[in-house]
């Protein structure tokens, strides 16, 4: 999982790292865990991917979705998923992360022969949902992207 405060470059760093691994022949999936749903835009050469939460709202519930609806394939066959979240001020964005990861598990997204799964996670929000990749042992390693500014270090420290 890769964490960092908003705007620090974690999504760009994650996508470049994932692209590099794919160029080495690794099978990779990136799960965007940011309400902005911009974690896969470079890999897909698109502005923003439809998120699980957005599609679930349109379909009625997450149970009405299929894996093929939410999983897009981008550069070098990188699998891309965005969890998404509610409109600002309307609900808990961390809940979107929990719902998305549970959906991916139930639909067997992790059962493929993937070498790496990256979670691109917003790191400057104190919400339990954003901690799910760490708390539920979904991530074997954690990386924090930060700059030398005090607030970036403060966010990384928390």
HELIX and SHEET records of a PDB file:
HELIX    1   1 UNK A   10  UNK A   23  1                                  14    
HELIX    2   2 UNK A   41  UNK A   44  1                                   4    
HELIX    3   3 UNK A   52  UNK A   59  1                                   8    
HELIX    4   4 UNK A   62  UNK A   64  5                                   3    
HELIX    5   5 UNK A   67  UNK A   70  1                                   4    
HELIX    6   6 UNK A   75  UNK A   77  5                                   3    
HELIX    7   7 UNK A   93  UNK A  106  1                                  14    
HELIX    8   8 UNK A  128  UNK A  131  5                                   4    
HELIX    9   9 UNK A  132  UNK A  135  1                                   4    
HELIX   10  10 UNK A  150  UNK A  157  1                                   8    
SHEET    1   A 6 UNK A  72  UNK A  73  0                                        
SHEET    2   A 6 UNK A  79  UNK A  82 -1                                        
SHEET    3   A 6 UNK A  28  UNK A  33  1                                        
SHEET    4   A 6 UNK A 116  UNK A 122  1                                        
SHEET    5   A 6 UNK A   2  UNK A   4  1                                        
SHEET    6   A 6 UNK A 143  UNK A 144  1                                        
END                                                                             
